[in-house]
Structures are given as structure tokens and as C-alpha cells.
Amino acid sequence: MELTAEARGLRGELNQWRHALHQEPEIGLDLPRTQEKVLAAIDALGFEVSTGTDTTSVTAVLRGTAGETSDDGGAPSSSSAPSIGEPASSSERPVVLLRADMDALPVQERTGVDFTSRIDGAMHACGHDLHTSMLLGAATLLADNRHRLAGDVVFMFQPGEEGYDGASVMVREGVLDAAGRRVDAAFGMHVFSSMAPHGQFVTRPGVMMSASDGLFVTVRGAGGHGSAPHTAKDPVTVAAEMVLALQTMVTRQFDMFDPVVVTVGRLAAGTKRNVIPETAEFDATIRTFSDAHRERMQTVIPRLLEGIAHAHGLEVEVRYAAEYPLTVTDQAETEFAESAISELFDGRHARLVQPLSGSEDFSRVLAEVPGSFIGLSAVPAGVDFATSAFNHSPFATFDDAVLADGAALYAQLALAKTAQLAAR
């Protein structure tokens, strides 16, 4: 395919972008160095560019020129693209959004790659450096092919996916209407360092990823001497009972075919082995795969924990924090994405049988407009995907070889979708 060949011609730039981003990872909503790199990469492409107010996001709009003619009657050159400040596109022009998240994780890298993170305690352990590089590649490809683009493309470079809800910030600041009208379809992509063979694309119509919520619990008792627990109110044993009761509750109150996951990831209490502390704390992540079960968890968990505390004569403070909703892909747009994958990469697509228990704030975009989310295995060639380190691991390794494929697919989705919409 011509587009994949063009993308392969960008491998040098794609690798350079990815390595530069990987060496300077930034966490959260404030990514000034990352934003600077993105702005420099798209500076000469003739886009309409804006940056976020409450986050260091980058939104870039490309106006397609398919169907227009230059003064000599031919297709307009890339230099004829509208500049910032020119009128927005017509309300009839199709608009497609392509998204990449840009933030890293508070992980100390241990991969040993020659472009290892230079920032202590920070790492692109979830592949967002690849996402950003692939979208920069797609921006370059589409700028070179704007004469084939039958509408407009919004490029969403988003900070703060890893628990900071950066997508929600960008939606609030108007990314979905950046082209002058609401986008018609939105597509995102995510790489994996495990789970699937090298270079395989995965999709799933409907619920693709779980909702994610946070549970924060403080058990309050009365301190005392470890040798005489009957004279105190021990919050440690009560917290331990609560942790186990949460697992039992899941298996006894929720249908196994609509799963619920409760994982306690932090448990803290005390200062010395023979001192009963005043308080004990634990935090948990909660994953659900239906709105009904997500809503129900917000009732049954506090009731359970308060009941246990009351039975032991202690008090408990329960904070249930709603975080990311279900990632639900549109059936038609997912089938459209699958056809684009097959056109470019025959034999490299598979549908997920079950949803993933990870969560994504691209769900915020998909809750507003139809679209799809696509997985891409970046497991290095020759590595066993069943045993390789998974995303978020300090050993997670992602192969540069998939960068050109991701860039080509992003570009194909925009070209094909705007053409489909313009033909209606």
C-alpha cells in the first residue's frame, strides 16, 4: 500500500521522536517538555494549533483539500493549506478525531535499552511515547496527503491519562469542537508489551475495557499495648477482615458472568510490632464491566465495611471515588476500523473475546461521539508474548518496529472515514 510505504519512509523520524520522548518522561497533566517536542514536530505542517489552559495539551486541526482545485486546475499543494486564523470548515465537512496520550508513569525503568529514561522515578512504561510518535507520524502523512483528505482532522495530544483524567479536561476545553463543529468519529490506539503476538491489532465492539473506581478506607480504633489487645480497639485485625470480606462479597453478591474485580493495593498501619495503632488504612482499585454493577458497588461496599466496623465497636471512614467509565466502542466504527486494518495489514487483526480489565479515559471521548479504540502489540519480534513483561512493569519493552504501522493506520482511518462521510 502506498500509505504504508510512506509511513516506512518516516521510520527515522518516528524512532527519533519516540526515543526523545522516552528519555524525558513526564507525569500527570503538566508535561512542558513533551508539549514542546510535539509542537516542534508539527510546526511546519500548516495546522491550526492550540494548547490547553488547565493542562499542557496540544490540539491541532488539519483542513483537507480533496475536491478543491488550485489555480492551474490541479490538486492544491500542501502549501495551500489554510493557516491559523482562517475561517473554520463548513458545517457539512466531515471531521475525524485521532487521539494519543502523552504522559508517563512513576516507575523506575529497568529495561536496559540504550534510550532509557533519564528522569529518576519516571518511565514510559505504558507506551504513550509510541502513541505520541505514531500520531506525529500520522500528522505528517496526512499533511502530505491533504489533497486526498475529504474533511478535517483533529489531532488530540493528551496529557494525564494515567489517573489524572486528562481526556475529561480536553473535552471540557473544547477538543471535540476544535474544527468548528462536533467531530463525527474518534479513534484512539494503545500498544501492549505483552498479551498478543508482535504486530497484531486487536479490537472489540461494545464494552472493550472496564470502568475504574477507587476505594479509600480508614479504620479508626483505640491504640494500646500489643500484649494486651483486650484493652484497646485494634484496627489492624478489623482492616484485615475487611480486605478478606471484600473478596467474599464479590463472589457471593455478583454474577460471575458480569465480573467485578476488587484489588487492595495498599495496606498500612502501625509503627512498631508491639504497639496497637489508632488507625489502619487500605486503598483498592475496583473494576466493573457494566454500569449496573458499577453503581451497585458504590452501595454494597460502604454497607459491608461499616457493618464490620460496627460489629467490632470501631469506626470506619469509606471514600468511594468514581474514576473512569466503561470504554465502549461503537459497533459500526469498530467494524470500519477493522476494515482499515485488513486493507493495510492483511492477516494481522483479531477480535478480543473478552473485555480488558484495564481502564482508559478515552472512554470520555467515546461517551460523547462514536468511535473505536484499537490495540496494537508492540512485543519485540521473537519474544514470547505470553511471558513478556506487561504494561506498567519496569521491564516493559516496546518495539519501534510498530511505529510506522500505527502511523499508517491512524492516517488511513482519517482518509477513509472522511471519504465515507463526504460521500453520504
C-alpha positions as CSV (number, residue, x, y, z in Angstrom):
1,M,0.0,0.0,0.0
2,E,1.2,3.5,-0.8
3,L,0.4,4.8,2.7
4,T,2.3,2.1,4.5
5,A,5.3,2.7,2.2
6,E,5.2,6.4,3.0
7,A,5.0,5.5,6.7
8,R,8.0,3.3,6.4
9,G,9.8,6.2,4.9
10,L,9.3,8.1,8.2
11,R,10.9,5.4,10.4
12,G,13.9,7.6,11.1
13,E,11.8,10.4,12.4
14,L,9.4,8.1,14.2
15,N,12.3,6.4,16.1
16,Q,13.8,9.8,17.0
17,W,10.6,11.2,18.3
18,R,9.9,8.1,20.3
19,H,13.4,7.9,21.8
20,A,13.4,11.6,22.7
21,L,10.1,11.3,24.4
22,H,11.1,8.1,26.2
23,Q,14.3,9.7,27.6
24,E,12.3,12.6,29.1
25,P,9.1,11.1,30.5
26,E,6.7,13.4,32.4
27,I,3.9,12.5,34.7
28,G,0.4,13.9,35.1
29,L,-1.2,16.9,33.5
30,D,1.8,19.2,33.3
31,L,4.1,17.9,30.5
32,P,6.0,21.0,29.3
33,R,9.0,19.2,27.7
34,T,6.6,16.7,26.0
35,Q,4.4,19.5,24.7
36,E,7.5,21.4,23.4
37,K,8.5,18.3,21.4
38,V,5.1,17.8,19.9
39,L,4.8,21.5,18.9
40,A,8.2,21.4,17.3
41,A,7.3,18.3,15.3
42,I,4.1,19.8,13.8
43,D,5.4,23.4,13.5
44,A,5.9,23.3,9.7
45,L,2.8,21.3,8.8
46,G,0.4,24.2,8.4
47,F,-2.1,23.1,11.1
48,E,-4.3,25.2,13.3
49,V,-2.7,24.6,16.7
50,S,-4.0,25.4,20.2
51,T,-2.7,24.4,23.7
52,G,-4.6,23.7,26.8
53,T,-5.3,26.0,29.7
54,D,-5.6,23.6,32.6
55,T,-3.2,21.1,31.1
56,T,-0.3,21.1,28.6
57,S,-2.4,19.5,25.9
58,V,-1.9,20.1,22.1
59,T,-4.9,20.3,19.7
60,A,-4.1,20.5,16.0
61,V,-6.5,20.8,13.2
62,L,-5.7,19.8,9.6
63,R,-8.1,21.0,6.8
64,G,-8.3,18.6,4.0
65,T,-8.4,19.9,0.4
66,A,-9.8,17.0,-1.5
67,G,-12.2,18.2,-4.2
68,E,-10.6,21.7,-4.3
69,T,-8.5,22.8,-7.2
70,S,-5.5,25.1,-7.5
71,D,-5.2,28.0,-9.9
72,D,-3.9,25.7,-12.6
73,G,-6.8,23.3,-12.1
74,G,-4.7,20.6,-10.4
75,A,-4.8,19.4,-6.8
76,P,-3.7,22.0,-4.3
77,S,-0.2,21.7,-2.9
78,S,0.4,21.3,0.8
79,S,1.4,24.9,0.9
80,S,-2.1,26.0,0.0
81,A,-3.5,24.7,3.3
82,P,-5.4,27.2,5.5
83,S,-3.3,28.9,8.2
84,I,-4.3,29.6,11.7
85,G,-7.0,32.3,11.9
86,E,-8.6,31.5,8.6
87,P,-12.3,30.5,8.6
88,A,-13.3,27.2,10.1
89,S,-14.6,24.4,7.9
90,S,-18.1,24.3,6.6
91,S,-20.7,22.7,8.9
92,E,-21.1,20.0,6.2
93,R,-17.4,19.0,6.2
94,P,-16.6,15.6,7.9
95,V,-14.4,15.8,11.0
96,V,-12.4,12.9,12.4
97,L,-10.5,13.0,15.7
98,L,-7.3,11.0,16.3
99,R,-6.0,10.8,19.9
100,A,-2.7,10.0,21.5
101,D,-1.9,10.2,25.3
102,M,1.5,11.5,26.2
103,D,2.1,11.0,30.0
104,A,4.4,8.6,31.7
105,L,4.3,6.6,35.0
106,P,6.1,6.9,38.3
107,V,8.1,3.8,37.6
108,Q,11.9,3.3,37.7
109,E,12.9,1.9,34.4
110,R,14.9,-1.4,34.3
111,T,14.7,-2.3,30.6
112,G,18.3,-1.6,29.8
113,V,17.5,-0.1,26.4
114,D,20.0,2.5,25.1
115,F,17.4,5.3,25.3
116,T,16.4,4.5,28.9
117,S,14.7,7.2,30.8
118,R,16.9,10.0,32.1
119,I,14.4,11.0,34.7
120,D,14.7,9.2,38.0
121,G,11.5,7.5,39.0
122,A,9.6,8.2,35.8
123,M,9.2,5.9,32.8
124,H,7.1,5.5,29.7
125,A,6.0,2.0,31.0
126,C,2.7,2.1,29.2
127,G,3.9,3.0,25.7
128,H,2.5,6.5,25.5
129,D,5.7,7.6,23.9
130,L,4.8,5.3,21.0
131,H,1.3,6.6,20.8
132,T,2.5,10.2,20.5
133,S,5.1,9.3,17.9
134,M,2.6,7.4,15.8
135,L,0.2,10.3,15.9
136,L,3.0,12.7,14.9
137,G,3.7,10.3,12.0
138,A,0.1,10.3,11.0
139,A,0.0,14.1,11.1
140,T,3.0,14.2,8.8
141,L,1.4,11.6,6.4
142,L,-1.9,13.5,6.3
143,A,-0.3,16.8,5.8
144,D,1.5,15.4,2.8
145,N,-1.9,13.9,1.6
146,R,-4.2,16.7,2.5
147,H,-5.3,16.8,-1.2
148,R,-6.8,13.3,-0.6
149,L,-8.4,14.3,2.6
150,A,-12.2,14.9,2.2
151,G,-12.7,16.7,5.5
152,D,-10.9,17.9,8.6
153,V,-8.8,16.0,11.2
154,V,-8.4,16.9,14.9
155,F,-5.2,15.6,16.5
156,M,-5.7,15.2,20.2
157,F,-2.3,15.1,22.1
158,Q,-3.4,14.4,25.6
159,P,-1.6,14.6,29.0
160,G,-2.8,12.9,32.2
161,E,-4.3,9.6,31.1
162,E,-2.7,7.7,33.9
163,G,-5.2,8.5,36.6
164,Y,-5.4,12.3,36.0
165,D,-8.4,12.2,33.6
166,G,-6.7,14.4,31.1
167,A,-9.3,13.5,28.4
168,S,-12.0,15.0,30.5
169,V,-10.1,18.2,30.8
170,M,-9.6,18.4,27.0
171,V,-13.2,17.6,26.3
172,R,-14.2,20.4,28.7
173,E,-11.8,22.8,26.9
174,G,-13.4,22.0,23.6
175,V,-11.3,19.4,21.7
176,L,-14.3,17.8,20.2
177,D,-15.4,21.0,18.6
178,A,-11.9,22.3,17.6
179,A,-12.6,22.1,13.9
180,G,-15.6,24.4,14.2
181,R,-18.2,21.6,14.6
182,R,-18.5,18.4,16.6
183,V,-16.3,15.6,15.4
184,D,-18.2,12.8,13.6
185,A,-15.9,9.9,14.7
186,A,-13.0,9.4,17.0
187,F,-10.2,6.8,17.0
188,G,-7.5,6.0,19.6
189,M,-4.8,3.4,19.7
190,H,-2.9,1.6,22.5
191,V,0.2,-0.5,22.4
192,F,0.9,-3.6,24.5
193,S,4.2,-5.1,25.6
194,S,2.5,-8.5,26.2
195,M,-0.8,-10.3,25.5
196,A,-0.6,-10.7,21.7
197,P,1.9,-11.6,19.0
198,H,4.2,-8.9,17.6
199,G,2.3,-6.5,15.2
200,Q,-1.2,-7.8,15.8
201,F,-4.1,-5.4,16.0
202,V,-7.0,-6.1,18.3
203,T,-10.5,-4.6,18.6
204,R,-13.7,-5.3,20.3
205,P,-17.2,-3.8,19.6
206,G,-19.2,-2.8,22.7
207,V,-17.6,-2.9,26.1
208,M,-13.8,-3.1,25.5
209,M,-12.4,-2.0,28.8
210,S,-13.7,-1.9,32.4
211,A,-14.7,1.1,34.4
212,S,-12.2,2.0,37.1
213,D,-13.0,3.4,40.6
214,G,-11.0,4.0,43.7
215,L,-11.7,2.8,47.3
216,F,-10.0,4.6,50.2
217,V,-10.7,3.2,53.7
218,T,-9.6,4.4,57.2
219,V,-10.4,2.2,60.2
220,R,-10.4,4.1,63.5
221,G,-9.8,2.3,66.8
222,A,-8.0,2.9,70.0
223,G,-4.3,2.3,70.5
224,G,-2.7,0.2,73.1
225,H,0.0,-2.4,74.1
226,G,0.4,-5.4,71.8
227,S,0.5,-7.7,74.8
228,A,-3.0,-6.6,76.0
229,P,-5.2,-6.2,72.9
230,H,-8.4,-6.5,75.0
231,T,-7.6,-3.1,76.5
232,A,-7.5,-1.5,73.0
233,K,-9.6,-1.5,69.9
234,D,-7.4,-3.0,67.3
235,P,-7.9,-1.5,63.8
236,V,-5.4,-3.8,62.1
237,T,-7.4,-7.1,62.6
238,V,-10.6,-5.3,61.6
239,A,-9.0,-3.9,58.4
240,A,-7.7,-7.4,57.6
241,E,-11.2,-8.8,58.0
242,M,-12.5,-6.1,55.7
243,V,-9.9,-7.0,53.0
244,L,-11.0,-10.6,53.0
245,A,-14.7,-9.8,53.2
246,L,-14.5,-7.7,50.1
247,Q,-13.3,-10.8,48.1
248,T,-16.1,-12.9,49.6
249,M,-18.6,-10.3,48.8
250,V,-17.6,-10.2,45.2
251,T,-18.1,-14.0,44.8
252,R,-21.4,-14.1,46.7
253,Q,-23.2,-10.9,45.6
254,F,-22.2,-10.5,41.9
255,D,-22.8,-12.7,38.9
256,M,-19.6,-14.2,37.7
257,F,-20.6,-13.6,34.1
258,D,-20.7,-9.9,34.7
259,P,-17.4,-9.7,36.6
260,V,-16.2,-7.4,39.3
261,V,-12.6,-7.0,40.4
262,V,-11.5,-5.6,43.8
263,T,-7.8,-5.4,44.4
264,V,-6.3,-3.9,47.6
265,G,-3.1,-2.4,46.5
266,R,-2.1,-0.5,49.7
267,L,-2.4,-1.6,53.3
268,A,-0.8,0.5,56.1
269,A,-0.9,0.5,59.9
270,G,1.3,1.0,62.9
271,T,4.9,1.9,63.7
272,K,6.2,-1.0,65.8
273,R,5.3,-4.7,66.3
274,N,4.2,-4.4,69.9
275,V,2.1,-1.2,69.5
276,I,-1.6,-1.4,68.5
277,P,-2.1,1.7,66.4
278,E,-5.0,4.1,66.4
279,T,-5.8,3.7,62.7
280,A,-5.3,1.3,59.8
281,E,-5.8,2.2,56.1
282,F,-6.2,0.5,52.8
283,D,-6.8,1.5,49.3
284,A,-8.3,-0.6,46.5
285,T,-9.0,-0.4,42.8
286,I,-12.4,-1.5,41.6
287,R,-13.1,-2.7,38.0
288,T,-16.6,-3.3,36.7
289,F,-17.9,-4.2,33.3
290,S,-21.4,-2.9,33.4
291,D,-23.0,0.4,34.6
292,A,-25.4,-1.6,36.8
293,H,-22.6,-3.3,38.7
294,R,-20.6,-0.2,38.9
295,E,-23.5,1.7,40.5
296,R,-24.3,-1.2,42.9
297,M,-20.7,-1.4,44.2
298,Q,-21.0,2.2,45.4
299,T,-23.7,1.0,47.8
300,V,-22.7,-2.5,48.9
301,I,-19.0,-1.7,49.7
302,P,-19.7,1.0,52.3
303,R,-22.5,-1.1,53.8
304,L,-20.2,-4.1,54.2
305,L,-17.3,-2.2,55.7
306,E,-19.5,-0.1,58.0
307,G,-21.1,-3.4,59.2
308,I,-17.8,-5.0,60.0
309,A,-16.6,-1.9,61.9
310,H,-19.8,-1.7,63.9
311,A,-19.6,-5.4,64.8
312,H,-16.2,-4.8,66.4
313,G,-17.1,-1.4,68.0
314,L,-14.8,0.6,65.7
315,E,-15.4,3.4,63.3
316,V,-14.6,3.4,59.6
317,E,-14.3,6.2,57.0
318,V,-15.1,5.0,53.5
319,R,-14.4,7.1,50.4
320,Y,-15.6,5.7,47.1
321,A,-14.2,7.7,44.2
322,A,-15.7,7.3,40.7
323,E,-12.9,7.5,38.2
324,Y,-13.0,6.3,34.5
325,P,-16.2,5.0,33.0
326,L,-16.5,1.9,30.7
327,T,-14.7,2.2,27.4
328,V,-17.5,1.4,25.0
329,T,-16.7,1.3,21.3
330,D,-19.3,1.9,18.6
331,Q,-20.2,-1.3,16.6
332,A,-20.1,0.4,13.2
333,E,-17.0,2.4,13.8
334,T,-15.2,-0.7,15.1
335,E,-16.1,-2.6,12.0
336,F,-14.9,0.3,10.0
337,A,-11.6,0.3,11.8
338,E,-11.3,-3.5,11.3
339,S,-11.7,-3.0,7.5
340,A,-9.0,-0.3,7.6
341,I,-6.7,-2.7,9.4
342,S,-7.4,-5.5,7.0
343,E,-6.8,-3.2,4.0
344,L,-3.3,-2.2,5.2
345,F,-2.3,-5.3,7.2
346,D,-4.0,-8.4,6.0
347,G,-4.0,-11.2,8.5
348,R,-2.9,-9.1,11.4
349,H,-6.2,-8.5,13.2
350,A,-8.0,-10.3,15.9
351,R,-11.1,-9.6,18.0
352,L,-10.9,-9.7,21.7
353,V,-13.2,-12.4,23.1
354,Q,-13.5,-10.7,26.5
355,P,-13.1,-7.1,27.5
356,L,-9.8,-5.9,29.1
357,S,-9.8,-5.2,32.8
358,G,-7.7,-2.1,32.3
359,S,-9.4,1.3,32.0
360,E,-9.0,4.3,29.8
361,D,-10.0,7.9,29.8
362,F,-10.5,7.8,26.1
363,S,-13.8,6.5,27.4
364,R,-14.7,10.2,27.9
365,V,-14.4,10.8,24.2
366,L,-16.3,7.7,23.2
367,A,-19.1,8.6,25.6
368,E,-19.6,11.8,23.5
369,V,-19.0,10.7,19.9
370,P,-19.0,7.4,18.1
371,G,-15.6,5.8,17.6
372,S,-13.3,2.9,18.4
373,F,-10.2,2.0,20.3
374,I,-7.6,-0.2,18.8
375,G,-4.9,-2.3,20.5
376,L,-1.5,-3.0,18.8
377,S,1.0,-5.5,20.1
378,A,4.5,-3.9,20.3
379,V,6.0,-7.1,21.7
380,P,9.5,-7.3,20.2
381,A,9.7,-9.8,17.4
382,G,10.8,-13.2,18.6
383,V,9.8,-12.6,22.2
384,D,7.1,-14.8,23.8
385,F,4.1,-12.5,24.3
386,A,2.7,-14.9,26.9
387,T,5.6,-14.3,29.3
388,S,6.9,-10.8,28.4
389,A,6.6,-8.0,30.9
390,F,3.2,-6.3,30.7
391,N,2.5,-2.6,30.6
392,H,3.4,-0.7,33.7
393,S,6.2,-3.0,34.5
394,P,9.7,-1.5,34.9
395,F,10.8,-4.2,32.4
396,A,8.1,-3.4,29.8
397,T,9.7,-3.2,26.4
398,F,8.0,-1.9,23.2
399,D,9.3,-2.4,19.7
400,D,10.0,0.6,17.5
401,A,9.1,-1.5,14.5
402,V,5.3,-1.0,15.0
403,L,5.6,2.8,14.9
404,A,5.2,3.1,11.1
405,D,2.3,0.7,11.2
406,G,0.5,2.7,13.8
407,A,1.1,6.0,11.9
408,A,-0.2,4.4,8.7
409,L,-3.4,3.1,10.4
410,Y,-4.1,6.5,12.0
411,A,-3.8,8.2,8.6
412,Q,-5.9,5.5,6.8
413,L,-8.7,5.9,9.4
414,A,-8.8,9.6,8.8
415,L,-8.6,9.4,5.0
416,A,-11.2,6.6,4.7
417,K,-13.6,7.9,7.2
418,T,-13.7,11.5,5.8
419,A,-14.2,10.0,2.3
420,Q,-17.0,7.8,3.6
421,L,-18.8,10.6,5.3
422,A,-18.3,13.0,2.4
423,A,-20.0,10.5,0.1
424,R,-23.2,10.4,2.1
